[in-house]
Amino acid sequence: MKNEELRVKKDTMNDEMKYEEALAQLETIVRKMEANELDIDEIAAQLKTAQRLIKLCRDKLTKTEAELLEEQSDGQ
């Protein structure tokens, strides 16, 4: 993946990104690392991207869990 592509993905990575899209990007990063398709510079960049994607996914899951718990407590 070229630096320009990395920049575009980084710029589009925000709270509006869907969980499934973030997960798919993470899976792509893992697949490329496992297949040794990345050079050392790309690995460093992809690790940073993966960290941001993991945080985004974790935040979305935490938010969803809190909303579900709130709905459950409101329903009782």
C-alpha atoms as an extended CHARMM CRD file, in Angstrom:
* protein
*
        76  EXT
         1         1  MET       CA              0.0000000000        0.0000000000        0.0000000000  PROA      1               0.0000000000
         2         2  LYS       CA              1.4360000000        3.3530000000       -0.9820000000  PROA      2               0.0000000000
         3         3  ASN       CA              1.8060000000        6.2990000000        1.3730000000  PROA      3               0.0000000000
         4         4  GLU       CA             -0.9240000000        8.2010000000       -0.4920000000  PROA      4               0.0000000000
         5         5  GLU       CA             -3.3600000000        5.3280000000        0.0760000000  PROA      5               0.0000000000
         6         6  LEU       CA             -2.4080000000        5.2270000000        3.7490000000  PROA      6               0.0000000000
         7         7  ARG       CA             -3.0560000000        8.9530000000        4.0500000000  PROA      7               0.0000000000
         8         8  VAL       CA             -6.4740000000        8.6400000000        2.4450000000  PROA      8               0.0000000000
         9         9  LYS       CA             -7.4670000000        5.7970000000        4.7790000000  PROA      9               0.0000000000
        10        10  LYS       CA             -6.1550000000        7.7400000000        7.7770000000  PROA      10              0.0000000000
        11        11  ASP       CA             -8.1120000000       10.8350000000        6.7670000000  PROA      11              0.0000000000
        12        12  THR       CA            -11.3210000000        8.8470000000        6.3390000000  PROA      12              0.0000000000
        13        13  MET       CA            -10.9010000000        7.0210000000        9.6410000000  PROA      13              0.0000000000
        14        14  ASN       CA            -13.2920000000        8.7240000000       12.0240000000  PROA      14              0.0000000000
        15        15  ASP       CA            -16.3850000000        8.0650000000       14.0800000000  PROA      15              0.0000000000
        16        16  GLU       CA            -18.4460000000        7.9140000000       10.8850000000  PROA      16              0.0000000000
        17        17  MET       CA            -16.5800000000        4.8050000000        9.7210000000  PROA      17              0.0000000000
        18        18  LYS       CA            -18.7020000000        1.7200000000       10.1530000000  PROA      18              0.0000000000
        19        19  TYR       CA            -17.4910000000       -1.0080000000       12.4870000000  PROA      19              0.0000000000
        20        20  GLU       CA            -17.5720000000       -3.5540000000        9.6540000000  PROA      20              0.0000000000
        21        21  GLU       CA            -15.4080000000       -1.3220000000        7.4490000000  PROA      21              0.0000000000
        22        22  ALA       CA            -12.8310000000       -0.8630000000       10.2090000000  PROA      22              0.0000000000
        23        23  LEU       CA            -12.7890000000       -4.6030000000       10.8770000000  PROA      23              0.0000000000
        24        24  ALA       CA            -12.3340000000       -5.3380000000        7.1730000000  PROA      24              0.0000000000
        25        25  GLN       CA             -9.3730000000       -2.9450000000        7.0310000000  PROA      25              0.0000000000
        26        26  LEU       CA             -7.8440000000       -4.6470000000       10.0650000000  PROA      26              0.0000000000
        27        27  GLU       CA             -8.2750000000       -8.0470000000        8.4190000000  PROA      27              0.0000000000
        28        28  THR       CA             -6.5790000000       -6.7360000000        5.2760000000  PROA      28              0.0000000000
        29        29  ILE       CA             -3.6310000000       -5.4400000000        7.2860000000  PROA      29              0.0000000000
        30        30  VAL       CA             -3.2500000000       -8.7880000000        9.0650000000  PROA      30              0.0000000000
        31        31  ARG       CA             -3.4990000000      -10.7260000000        5.8010000000  PROA      31              0.0000000000
        32        32  LYS       CA             -0.8030000000       -8.5670000000        4.1640000000  PROA      32              0.0000000000
        33        33  MET       CA              1.4870000000       -8.8990000000        7.1790000000  PROA      33              0.0000000000
        34        34  GLU       CA              1.0460000000      -12.6660000000        7.3050000000  PROA      34              0.0000000000
        35        35  ALA       CA              1.7620000000      -12.9080000000        3.5690000000  PROA      35              0.0000000000
        36        36  ASN       CA              4.8840000000      -10.7140000000        3.9070000000  PROA      36              0.0000000000
        37        37  GLU       CA              3.4650000000       -8.2720000000        1.3400000000  PROA      37              0.0000000000
        38        38  LEU       CA              4.6620000000       -5.1540000000        3.1810000000  PROA      38              0.0000000000
        39        39  ASP       CA              8.0980000000       -3.6150000000        3.4310000000  PROA      39              0.0000000000
        40        40  ILE       CA              9.3660000000       -2.3060000000        6.7620000000  PROA      40              0.0000000000
        41        41  ASP       CA              8.1010000000        1.2460000000        6.2020000000  PROA      41              0.0000000000
        42        42  GLU       CA              4.6650000000       -0.0050000000        5.2490000000  PROA      42              0.0000000000
        43        43  ILE       CA              4.5780000000       -2.2890000000        8.2830000000  PROA      43              0.0000000000
        44        44  ALA       CA              5.2480000000        0.6520000000       10.5910000000  PROA      44              0.0000000000
        45        45  ALA       CA              2.5100000000        2.7090000000        8.9390000000  PROA      45              0.0000000000
        46        46  GLN       CA              0.0580000000       -0.1890000000        8.9300000000  PROA      46              0.0000000000
        47        47  LEU       CA              0.6700000000       -0.8770000000       12.6220000000  PROA      47              0.0000000000
        48        48  LYS       CA             -0.2480000000        2.7260000000       13.4160000000  PROA      48              0.0000000000
        49        49  THR       CA             -3.3570000000        2.4220000000       11.2680000000  PROA      49              0.0000000000
        50        50  ALA       CA             -4.2600000000       -0.8550000000       12.9530000000  PROA      50              0.0000000000
        51        51  GLN       CA             -3.9390000000        0.7520000000       16.3900000000  PROA      51              0.0000000000
        52        52  ARG       CA             -6.3660000000        3.5130000000       15.3770000000  PROA      52              0.0000000000
        53        53  LEU       CA             -8.7750000000        0.9810000000       13.8630000000  PROA      53              0.0000000000
        54        54  ILE       CA             -8.6800000000       -1.1610000000       16.9980000000  PROA      54              0.0000000000
        55        55  LYS       CA             -9.4360000000        1.8790000000       19.1460000000  PROA      55              0.0000000000
        56        56  LEU       CA            -12.2940000000        2.8720000000       16.8500000000  PROA      56              0.0000000000
        57        57  CYS       CA            -13.7660000000       -0.6510000000       17.0110000000  PROA      57              0.0000000000
        58        58  ARG       CA            -13.3500000000       -0.8340000000       20.7800000000  PROA      58              0.0000000000
        59        59  ASP       CA            -15.0030000000        2.5660000000       21.2230000000  PROA      59              0.0000000000
        60        60  LYS       CA            -17.9340000000        1.5840000000       19.0120000000  PROA      60              0.0000000000
        61        61  LEU       CA            -18.4210000000       -1.6820000000       20.8900000000  PROA      61              0.0000000000
        62        62  THR       CA            -18.2570000000        0.0950000000       24.2550000000  PROA      62              0.0000000000
        63        63  LYS       CA            -20.7790000000        2.7020000000       23.1070000000  PROA      63              0.0000000000
        64        64  THR       CA            -23.1370000000        0.0480000000       21.7720000000  PROA      64              0.0000000000
        65        65  GLU       CA            -22.8600000000       -1.9700000000       24.9770000000  PROA      65              0.0000000000
        66        66  ALA       CA            -23.6700000000        1.1150000000       27.0610000000  PROA      66              0.0000000000
        67        67  GLU       CA            -26.6820000000        1.8800000000       24.8660000000  PROA      67              0.0000000000
        68        68  LEU       CA            -27.9400000000       -1.6920000000       25.1780000000  PROA      68              0.0000000000
        69        69  LEU       CA            -27.5410000000       -1.6530000000       28.9450000000  PROA      69              0.0000000000
        70        70  GLU       CA            -29.3940000000        1.6660000000       29.1050000000  PROA      70              0.0000000000
        71        71  GLU       CA            -32.2160000000        0.2480000000       26.9900000000  PROA      71              0.0000000000
        72        72  GLN       CA            -32.4250000000       -2.7970000000       29.2490000000  PROA      72              0.0000000000
        73        73  SER       CA            -32.5810000000       -0.6780000000       32.3950000000  PROA      73              0.0000000000
        74        74  ASP       CA            -35.1920000000        1.6340000000       30.8270000000  PROA      74              0.0000000000
        75        75  GLY       CA            -37.3090000000       -1.3450000000       29.8830000000  PROA      75              0.0000000000
        76        76  GLN       CA            -37.4930000000       -2.7180000000       33.4000000000  PROA      76              0.0000000000
